[in-house]
């Protein structure tokens, strides 16, 4: 009985091919896209945080973290600096994706 189960299990494992599964379901392009997406995200965040934000901060006259800038309307604090930083980050990612698609189409 034990030999029959192990033989059956062996045949089942032998039939399952990881390479076939990956190719059949197009997992390789998806894996590459996700990996490149995370790498691009980290790269763009470094560009914004380490290069663009200090320049914008010095232009605005605030050498420190300008993302902490707020506008107070009574009891409400609007985090304008944080919002503008995220907007800049989004626009830069949008530009990179647009440029990438243009390069691929040509």
C-alpha positions, 0 to 999 in steps of 0.5 A: 500500500505504501509503495503504491502511494509513493509511486503515485505521488512520484508520478504526480510530481514528475508530471508537474513541471515548474517550467511548463507552469511558468511558461503556460501562465506567462509568469515570467513577464509578470515577474519581471514587470513587478521586479522592475516596477519595485526597482523603478519605484525605489529609484524614483523615490531616491531621486525625489527625496535626495535631489529634487526635494532639497532643491525645492526646499532651498528655493522656498527658503526652507532648508529643512524638510519642506514636506512638513509645511502646513496651512492652518485654516482654523482647527484644520491643518492642510499638509500642503508640502506632503501633498505636493511631494506625493504629487511630484512623485506620482508625476515622475512615475507617470512620466517614466511609464509614459517614456517606457511605453513610447520606447517599447512601441517604437 
